[in-house]
């Protein structure tokens, strides 16, 4: 069992960082192999709409995004984390999702059930999101591209955790039960109820 945590926040040691760490700790407690990817540390750009994937279903750009395709392929569960930025996910996470346009082409245009031979099925997916605001509408907006990504990648959107009123780095520690919920989510992603 491999659980992959992808951090969309550009802030190191921030609230999403703390939450994704707890998710991965929970998964590891059940024996899962875990890996964390911090998108803010990578050098890649979003989809440039070049059409290079139109015939192959493979992105032609080669940068720090390239290995992420295989990381997703090999994972049994994927947890994405992002704070709210302008009523949506961060540009880092959106750029990663947009680069999976090649997968969308492979699945829906080229009609391949999968680009990856041996891709694991029944993958689990979770989304963790924090916001400094108290408006739930922001979470609904942020959820949409995540749901589309999971659907394209044949990842079942199993769980989501949303925490509002979390603005400054470390504020999540004062939200009662937040870190515990993230830990339990990791346990669940690793296959336990």
Residue, then its C-alpha position, 0 to 999 in steps of 0.5 A: x500500500x502506497x499513500x501519496x500526499x501532494x502539498x499545493x501550498x507554497x508556504x512551508x510548515x503551514x497549516x496544509x503542511x501540518x495536515x498532510x503530515x498527519x495524514x501520512x503519519x496515520x497511513x504509516x501507522x497502518x504499514x503504508x509506504x508514504x511519500x510527500x510531494x511539495x509542489x512549491x519546491x518543484x520547477x514546472x509550468x502548467x499546461x501550455x496548450x501546445x497540442x503535443x499530447x493530442x495523438x499520444x496522450x503523453x505530455x511533451x513537457x519534461x520538467x519536475x512534473x514528469x515523475x509525478x505521473x508515475x507517482x500517481x500511477x504507483x499510489x493506492x491512495x492520493x491526498x491533495x492539500x491546498x489553502x484557499x487562494x482567491x476562492x480556489x486552490x493554489x496556482x501550484x496545485x492547479x498547474x499540476x492538475x492542468x498538466x494532467x490534460x494529457x491523461x484527459x486526452x488519453x482517456x476521453x479523446x483517444x479512448x484509452x482506459x488507461x495510459x499506464x499498463x498495470x495502473x492500480x484500480x480502486x485508488x482512494x482520493x482525499x482533499x484537505x483544504x484550509x481557509x482564512x475565511x468562514x465562507x463554505x462557498x470557497x471550499x465548494x469552488x476549490x473542490x471542483x478541479x480536484x473532483x475533475x482530476x480524481x475522475x480523470x485519473x480513476x481515483x475515487x473521491x473518498x474523503x474531504x476535510x475543510x477547516x475555515x478560519x485558519x489564516x496564519x501558519x500553525x493556526x490549525x493546531x488550535x482547531x479542536x480535533x483537526x490534526x486528529x481528523x487528518x491522522x484518522x483520514x490517513x488510517x482510512x486511506x491505508x485501508x482501515x475504517 
